[in-house]
Amino acid sequence: MSVRAWGAPLVKIGVLGDIHGNAAALKAVLGHALREGVERLVVTGDLVGYYFDPAEVLRLLDDWDAVIVRGNHEDMLAAARADAAALPAIRKSYGSGIDVALEELSEAELDRLCALPHPLPVQLDDVRVLLCHGSPADNDEYVYPDAKPDVLDRCAVPGYDVVIMGHTHYPLQREVAGITLLNPGSVGQPRNREPGAQWALLDTATGRATLRNERYDPTAVAAQARARHPELPYLAEVLTRT
């Protein structure tokens, strides 16, 4: 795997992912990131799926210098793009977020999402990062905060200072064999009963990360989910449950 590196000193990095078409939540995170002096973003994937504003999500991210890996919802996007027969099963479990992405995004944008790498080594100043979605081995593997020690040991890949993961929608920060395992939680759909838009701030001068949760108003996103998918009440309820 080639290593993505930035030449100039960075210091403050925004770590985020699992945006899932929720542009309102992403705006909240990026607004706070700008005020915090964040200079670059690393993104754990799942830009699409569940919710309904993928074009705005891409537009917002395009304003930043960002490195992004492929999530399992990008894999779903690629599968549905190749064969529309995959869409009913996706829609039944996850709603029509993938449909909206296929309808609204340009061919170039779809190409870009479907071709995202996984995993991706990233050099952030002196901090060696392995950027993932699920786990280093599988972008569809769930590594929860209560994962067994052998699972966490396997994720602590030698040669890196920080292994960043997403996918679970649960924040995680753990030291394993001298390596930081970091999951920033989900921007668009947190599942840990702490409503908001979750991300992390990584300081490359110290190698330390701070988990963050920004408040925003999910009313419009939830209303759209209820209107589109009354059969999937979870899509709206998860945004506000405590």
Protein Blocks (a to p, Z undefined) as FASTA:
>chain_A
ZZdddfbdfkiacddehklopaklmmmmmmmmmmnopabdcdebjjbghiaclmlmmmmm
mmpccdddddfklmmmmmmmmomklmmmmmmmnojmlmmmmmmpcfklmmmmmmpccddd
ddehjbccdddfklmklckbccdfkbcfklmmmmmcghiabdcdehkopacdddeehiac
ddebjfklcckhpacjddddddfknopacdddddddfklmmmmmmmmmmmlmmlmmmmmg
ZZ
